[in-house]
Amino acid sequence: MNAMNREQPIPAPQALHDDIPTYDARVLISNGAQAKIVLDGQVYTLRITRAGKLILTK
């Protein structure tokens, strides 16, 4: 089962001092190395590299 088929809600964002929503990437990706993110019908892949960096690709 891939990340798009899971029916787990995304955790609520944590508000920082400037009120910009903040999400933990490892929670978004949950138990893997990548997640799909959809914006206006376009699918993007968010990936955590072995070095612990984030890459967002279309």
C-alpha positions in Angstrom: 0.0 0.0 0.0 1.5 3.3 -1.0 1.3 6.7 0.9 -1.5 8.0 -1.3 -3.8 5.1 -0.4 -3.4 5.4 3.4 -6.3 7.0 5.1 -4.4 8.6 7.9 -5.0 12.3 8.6 -2.0 14.6 8.3 -1.2 15.9 11.8 -2.2 19.5 12.5 0.6 22.0 12.0 2.4 23.5 14.9 2.3 27.3 15.0 5.7 29.0 15.5 6.3 32.5 16.6 5.5 34.0 13.2 2.3 31.8 12.8 3.6 30.0 9.7 2.4 26.3 9.8 5.3 23.9 10.5 5.2 20.2 9.6 7.7 17.5 10.6 8.8 16.0 7.3 9.3 12.6 8.9 5.6 12.6 10.1 4.5 13.6 6.6 6.5 10.8 5.0 5.7 8.4 7.8 7.6 5.1 7.8 9.4 5.6 4.5 11.7 7.7 2.5 9.2 9.6 0.3 5.7 10.9 0.1 3.4 12.3 -2.7 2.1 15.9 -2.4 -0.6 17.2 -4.7 -1.0 20.9 -5.7 -3.6 21.9 -8.2 -3.7 18.5 -9.7 0.1 18.2 -10.1 1.8 15.5 -8.1 5.2 16.2 -6.4 7.5 13.8 -4.6 9.0 14.8 -1.3 12.0 12.6 -0.5 14.5 12.4 2.4 18.0 11.6 1.2 20.4 9.3 3.0 22.2 12.5 4.2 19.0 13.7 5.8 18.2 16.4 3.2 14.8 17.1 1.7 14.2 17.0 -2.1 10.9 18.1 -3.7 10.5 17.0 -7.4 7.7 17.1 -9.9 
